[in-house]
Amino acid sequence: MSDIAYSPMPLVSRLRNIDKVWATILIGLAAGFALNATQALSSVDFTVTALISIAPYFALAVGIAAWTKATGLDTSIALVFSGDPVRMIFVAAIFGALSPFCSCGVIPLIASLLAMGVPLAPVMAFWLASPIMDPEMFLLTLGPLGLEFAIAKTSAAIFFGLFGGFATLIMQRAGWFSAPLKPGVSNTGCGNSCGPTKLESNIVWKFWREKPRRTIFFNEFWSVIKFLGKWMVIAFLLESLMVAYIPAETVASLLGGEQNFAIPLATVIGVPAYMNGFAAVPLISGLIDLGMSPAAGLAFMTAGGVTSIPAAIAVIALVKKPVFFWYLALALTGSMIVGYGYSLYLS
């Protein structure tokens, strides 16, 4: 008889090392196939399609974050953002409104900026403005909704950035949000290192010629993808369930009229609802044709664009709870201000 006693400890240790997010995804899928295999297959297909559609933007954002580290540009970016906060909020808001990043694709850049020590106020300005409008979205909006609505949405993006940036600056000067990132994110959260590179501070544009910098680039690139990729998977799975069980007709029945509370209701629904910017245009156009006011449509699009389910889940994984709830509060308040402001303009 063997004198080596069986011990369950190695198995327990391995189970403890399993990533909790991936474990949740697998358990959720197993439960989904057991309860409704057809919907589970549809959710998997939806998630794969969504990941493929966002992959170019996501890879570009992650690549930029990794590139700034490998070249040593991260320290220079931090210096650029360390000037007058008022000026930087204006720059960040305008740049955010013109940038091509969606609410998900901008997350890696935000993580990198915060980990570099860039103040939260200009980062929040860029964060809020970026997902609302970009050049491609402007052209797409122009057709179904018209030039006036496209300009209003662009103005809303810049306003969101300024509103969120200055509101955050006031809160920070009052002592709030001194350390926005979750513990460990600056060291391992977005990857193996979200902080500035440890190489010499000079910028080396052709980083691929130096092995240590190539290593930094690939390590950062894959670690960011691993960190945020799992959250994107679970977020799109949740979105697929929302699409399946909360159809557009339901939204139309709630918002398709000139109700007194159309704008607040549109904002409240838009905040938790994932609204892909490209899919939002024909939906809002259809709702307006059904009688919803354009102001309520704008509030719905801005609220949903800023706080989409994938972005919100990524934000939860990235920053501390007070910052996350502040982010949601800014989205809620800003969308209602935008909606009522556009309503006053139209009247």
C-alpha positions as CSV (number, residue, x, y, z in Angstrom):
1,M,0.0,0.0,0.0
2,S,1.4,3.4,-0.9
3,D,2.6,5.5,2.0
4,I,1.7,8.6,0.0
5,A,-1.6,9.9,1.4
6,Y,-4.1,11.5,-0.9
7,S,-4.5,15.2,-0.4
8,P,-7.1,17.3,-2.0
9,M,-5.0,20.5,-1.5
10,P,-3.4,20.6,-5.0
11,L,-6.9,20.4,-6.6
12,V,-8.2,23.1,-4.2
13,S,-5.3,25.2,-5.0
14,R,-5.9,24.9,-8.7
15,L,-9.6,25.8,-8.3
16,R,-8.6,28.9,-6.4
17,N,-6.4,30.0,-9.2
18,I,-9.2,29.8,-11.8
19,D,-10.2,33.3,-13.0
20,K,-13.5,34.1,-11.4
21,V,-14.8,36.0,-14.4
22,W,-14.2,33.2,-16.8
23,A,-15.7,30.8,-14.3
24,T,-18.8,32.9,-14.2
25,I,-19.0,33.0,-18.0
26,L,-18.7,29.2,-18.2
27,I,-21.2,28.6,-15.4
28,G,-23.6,31.1,-17.0
29,L,-23.3,29.5,-20.4
30,A,-23.9,26.0,-18.9
31,A,-27.0,27.3,-17.1
32,G,-28.2,29.0,-20.3
33,F,-27.9,25.8,-22.4
34,A,-29.7,23.9,-19.7
35,L,-32.6,26.3,-19.5
36,N,-32.9,27.5,-23.2
37,A,-30.4,26.1,-25.6
38,T,-31.7,28.1,-28.5
39,Q,-31.2,31.4,-26.7
40,A,-27.8,30.3,-25.4
41,L,-26.6,29.6,-29.0
42,S,-28.1,32.9,-30.1
43,S,-26.2,34.7,-27.2
44,V,-22.9,33.0,-28.2
45,D,-23.4,34.0,-31.8
46,F,-24.3,37.6,-30.7
47,T,-21.2,37.8,-28.5
48,V,-18.8,36.5,-31.2
49,T,-20.3,38.9,-33.8
50,A,-20.0,41.8,-31.4
51,L,-16.4,41.0,-30.4
52,I,-15.5,40.8,-34.1
53,S,-17.2,44.1,-34.9
54,I,-15.4,45.9,-32.0
55,A,-12.0,44.1,-32.5
56,P,-10.4,46.7,-34.9
57,Y,-11.2,49.6,-32.5
58,F,-10.3,47.6,-29.4
59,A,-7.0,46.4,-30.9
60,L,-6.2,50.0,-32.0
61,A,-6.8,51.3,-28.5
62,V,-4.8,48.5,-26.9
63,G,-2.1,48.9,-29.4
64,I,-1.8,52.7,-28.8
65,A,-1.6,52.0,-25.0
66,A,1.2,49.4,-25.5
67,W,3.0,51.6,-28.1
68,T,3.2,54.5,-25.7
69,K,4.9,52.3,-23.2
70,A,7.3,50.7,-25.6
71,T,8.4,54.0,-27.0
72,G,8.6,55.8,-23.7
73,L,5.9,58.2,-24.9
74,D,3.8,57.5,-21.8
75,T,5.9,59.8,-19.6
76,S,5.6,62.6,-22.2
77,I,1.9,62.1,-22.4
78,A,1.7,62.4,-18.6
79,L,3.6,65.7,-18.8
80,V,1.2,67.0,-21.5
81,F,-1.7,66.3,-19.2
82,S,0.0,67.8,-16.2
83,G,-0.5,71.5,-17.2
84,D,-3.3,73.8,-16.5
85,P,-6.3,71.5,-15.7
86,V,-8.8,74.0,-17.1
87,R,-7.0,74.1,-20.5
88,M,-6.6,70.3,-20.5
89,I,-10.3,69.7,-19.9
90,F,-11.2,71.8,-22.9
91,V,-8.6,70.0,-25.1
92,A,-9.7,66.6,-23.8
93,A,-13.4,67.3,-24.4
94,I,-12.9,68.5,-28.0
95,F,-10.4,65.7,-28.8
96,G,-12.8,63.1,-27.2
97,A,-15.6,64.3,-29.4
98,L,-13.5,63.9,-32.5
99,S,-11.8,60.7,-31.6
100,P,-12.8,57.4,-33.3
101,F,-13.1,55.4,-30.1
102,C,-16.3,53.9,-28.9
103,S,-17.2,53.5,-25.2
104,C,-15.4,50.1,-25.1
105,G,-12.4,50.9,-27.2
106,V,-11.5,54.0,-25.2
107,I,-11.1,51.9,-21.9
108,P,-7.5,50.8,-22.5
109,L,-6.4,54.4,-23.2
110,I,-8.2,55.6,-20.0
111,A,-6.6,52.9,-18.0
112,S,-3.2,53.8,-19.3
113,L,-3.7,57.6,-18.7
114,L,-4.9,57.1,-15.1
115,A,-2.1,54.7,-14.3
116,M,0.4,57.2,-15.6
117,G,-0.8,59.7,-13.0
118,V,-2.8,61.9,-15.4
119,P,-5.4,63.8,-13.3
120,L,-8.9,62.3,-13.4
121,A,-10.7,65.6,-14.5
122,P,-9.2,65.8,-18.1
123,V,-9.4,62.0,-18.3
124,M,-13.1,62.1,-17.4
125,A,-13.7,64.8,-20.0
126,F,-12.2,62.6,-22.7
127,W,-13.9,59.5,-21.3
128,L,-17.4,61.0,-21.5
129,A,-17.0,62.8,-24.8
130,S,-15.4,60.0,-26.8
131,P,-18.2,57.5,-27.1
132,I,-20.9,60.0,-28.1
133,M,-19.6,61.2,-31.4
134,D,-16.8,60.6,-33.9
135,P,-16.4,61.6,-37.6
136,E,-17.9,58.3,-38.9
137,M,-20.9,58.6,-36.5
138,F,-21.5,62.2,-37.6
139,L,-21.8,61.1,-41.3
140,L,-24.1,58.1,-40.3
141,T,-26.3,60.4,-38.2
142,L,-26.5,63.0,-41.0
143,G,-28.6,60.8,-43.3
144,P,-31.5,59.4,-41.2
145,L,-31.6,62.2,-38.5
146,G,-30.5,65.3,-40.4
147,L,-27.8,67.9,-40.0
148,E,-29.4,69.7,-37.1
149,F,-29.5,66.5,-35.0
150,A,-25.9,65.6,-36.0
151,I,-24.7,69.0,-34.9
152,A,-26.7,68.7,-31.7
153,K,-25.1,65.3,-30.9
154,T,-21.6,66.7,-31.6
155,S,-22.3,69.7,-29.3
156,A,-23.6,67.3,-26.7
157,A,-20.4,65.3,-26.8
158,I,-18.3,68.4,-26.2
159,F,-20.7,69.6,-23.5
160,F,-20.5,66.1,-21.8
161,G,-16.7,66.4,-21.7
162,L,-16.7,69.9,-20.3
163,F,-19.5,69.2,-17.8
164,G,-17.9,66.0,-16.6
165,G,-14.4,67.4,-16.5
166,F,-15.1,70.5,-14.6
167,A,-17.5,68.7,-12.2
168,T,-14.8,66.2,-11.5
169,L,-12.2,68.9,-11.0
170,I,-14.4,70.6,-8.4
171,M,-14.9,67.2,-6.6
172,Q,-11.1,66.6,-6.7
173,R,-10.3,70.0,-5.2
174,A,-12.8,69.1,-2.4
175,G,-10.7,66.0,-1.6
176,W,-12.6,63.3,-3.6
177,F,-11.2,60.7,-6.1
178,S,-7.5,61.1,-5.1
179,A,-6.8,57.5,-6.2
180,P,-9.4,56.5,-8.8
181,L,-7.9,53.2,-9.9
182,K,-8.6,50.0,-8.0
183,P,-5.7,48.6,-5.9
184,G,-3.4,46.6,-8.2
185,V,-4.6,48.0,-11.5
186,S,-1.7,50.3,-11.8
187,N,0.6,47.3,-11.4
188,T,-1.2,44.4,-12.9
189,G,-4.8,45.4,-13.5
190,C,-4.6,46.4,-17.2
191,G,-1.9,44.0,-17.7
192,N,1.4,43.4,-16.1
193,S,2.1,47.1,-15.8
194,C,0.0,50.1,-16.5
195,G,2.4,52.6,-15.1
196,P,5.2,54.3,-17.0
197,T,7.9,52.2,-18.5
198,K,11.0,51.6,-16.5
199,L,13.3,52.2,-19.4
200,E,15.2,55.5,-19.9
201,S,12.9,58.4,-20.3
202,N,13.9,59.4,-23.8
203,I,11.4,58.5,-26.6
204,V,12.5,55.7,-29.0
205,W,10.0,55.8,-31.9
206,K,11.5,52.7,-33.6
207,F,11.0,50.6,-30.4
208,W,11.0,47.3,-32.3
209,R,14.8,47.6,-32.8
210,E,15.3,47.0,-29.0
211,K,14.4,43.7,-27.5
212,P,13.4,45.1,-24.0
213,R,11.0,47.5,-25.7
214,R,9.5,44.8,-27.9
215,T,9.0,42.8,-24.8
216,I,7.2,45.7,-23.1
217,F,5.0,46.2,-26.1
218,F,3.8,42.6,-26.5
219,N,3.5,42.0,-22.7
220,E,1.3,45.1,-22.4
221,F,-0.7,44.4,-25.5
222,W,-1.7,40.9,-24.4
223,S,-2.1,41.6,-20.8
224,V,-4.6,44.4,-21.5
225,I,-6.5,42.2,-23.9
226,K,-6.7,39.4,-21.3
227,F,-7.8,41.8,-18.6
228,L,-10.5,43.6,-20.5
229,G,-11.4,40.8,-23.0
230,K,-13.1,38.7,-20.4
231,W,-15.2,41.6,-19.3
232,M,-16.2,42.3,-22.9
233,V,-17.4,38.7,-23.2
234,I,-19.6,38.8,-20.2
235,A,-20.9,42.2,-21.1
236,F,-21.9,41.2,-24.6
237,L,-23.6,38.1,-23.3
238,L,-25.7,40.3,-21.0
239,E,-26.5,42.6,-23.9
240,S,-27.7,39.6,-25.9
241,L,-30.2,38.8,-23.2
242,M,-31.4,42.5,-23.1
243,V,-31.9,42.4,-26.9
244,A,-33.8,39.1,-26.6
245,Y,-36.1,40.0,-23.7
246,I,-36.4,43.8,-24.0
247,P,-37.2,44.3,-27.7
248,A,-37.1,47.7,-29.4
249,E,-41.0,47.7,-29.6
250,T,-41.1,47.9,-25.8
251,V,-38.8,50.9,-25.8
252,A,-40.9,52.5,-28.5
253,S,-44.1,52.0,-26.4
254,L,-42.4,53.7,-23.4
255,L,-40.8,56.6,-25.3
256,G,-42.9,56.9,-28.4
257,G,-44.9,60.0,-27.5
258,E,-44.8,63.5,-26.1
259,Q,-45.1,62.4,-22.5
260,N,-44.2,65.0,-19.8
261,F,-41.5,62.7,-18.6
262,A,-40.1,61.6,-21.9
263,I,-36.7,63.0,-21.4
264,P,-36.1,61.7,-17.9
265,L,-37.5,58.3,-18.9
266,A,-35.3,58.2,-22.0
267,T,-32.3,59.0,-19.9
268,V,-33.1,56.5,-17.2
269,I,-33.6,53.8,-19.8
270,G,-30.6,54.8,-21.8
271,V,-28.1,54.7,-18.8
272,P,-28.3,50.9,-18.2
273,A,-29.2,50.0,-21.8
274,Y,-26.3,49.1,-24.2
275,M,-26.8,51.1,-27.3
276,N,-24.4,50.6,-30.1
277,G,-23.9,53.9,-31.7
278,F,-24.5,52.6,-35.3
279,A,-27.6,50.6,-34.3
280,A,-28.9,53.6,-32.3
281,V,-29.3,55.8,-35.4
282,P,-32.0,53.8,-37.2
283,L,-33.7,52.9,-33.9
284,I,-34.0,56.5,-32.8
285,S,-35.0,57.6,-36.3
286,G,-37.8,55.1,-36.2
287,L,-38.9,56.2,-32.7
288,I,-39.0,59.8,-33.8
289,D,-41.1,58.7,-36.7
290,L,-43.5,57.1,-34.1
291,G,-43.8,60.4,-32.3
292,M,-40.9,60.6,-29.8
293,S,-39.4,64.0,-29.5
294,P,-35.9,64.5,-30.9
295,A,-34.8,65.8,-27.5
296,A,-35.8,62.6,-25.8
297,G,-34.0,60.7,-28.6
298,L,-30.8,62.7,-28.0
299,A,-31.0,62.1,-24.3
300,F,-31.4,58.4,-24.9
301,M,-28.5,58.2,-27.3
302,T,-26.1,60.1,-25.1
303,A,-27.0,58.2,-22.0
304,G,-26.8,54.9,-23.7
305,G,-23.6,55.8,-25.5
306,V,-21.7,56.8,-22.4
307,T,-22.8,54.0,-20.1
308,S,-23.2,51.0,-22.4
309,I,-23.2,47.7,-20.6
310,P,-19.7,46.6,-21.9
311,A,-18.2,50.0,-21.0
312,A,-19.8,50.0,-17.6
313,I,-18.6,46.6,-16.7
314,A,-15.1,47.6,-17.9
315,V,-15.3,50.7,-15.7
316,I,-16.3,48.6,-12.7
317,A,-13.2,46.4,-13.3
318,L,-11.0,49.5,-13.6
319,V,-11.9,52.1,-11.0
320,K,-13.0,52.3,-7.4
321,K,-16.8,52.3,-6.7
322,P,-17.0,56.0,-5.9
323,V,-15.6,56.9,-9.3
324,F,-17.9,54.4,-11.0
325,F,-21.0,55.9,-9.4
326,W,-19.8,59.4,-10.1
327,Y,-19.4,58.3,-13.8
328,L,-23.0,57.1,-13.8
329,A,-24.2,60.3,-12.1
330,L,-22.5,62.4,-14.7
331,A,-24.1,60.4,-17.5
332,L,-27.5,60.6,-16.0
333,T,-27.3,64.3,-15.2
334,G,-25.6,65.3,-18.4
335,S,-28.0,63.4,-20.6
336,M,-31.0,65.2,-19.0
337,I,-29.3,68.6,-19.4
338,V,-28.6,67.8,-23.0
339,G,-32.2,66.6,-23.6
340,Y,-33.8,69.6,-22.0
341,G,-31.4,72.0,-23.6
342,Y,-32.2,70.6,-27.1
343,S,-35.9,70.7,-26.3
344,L,-35.6,74.4,-25.4
345,Y,-33.7,75.0,-28.7
346,L,-36.4,73.3,-30.7
347,S,-39.2,75.2,-29.1
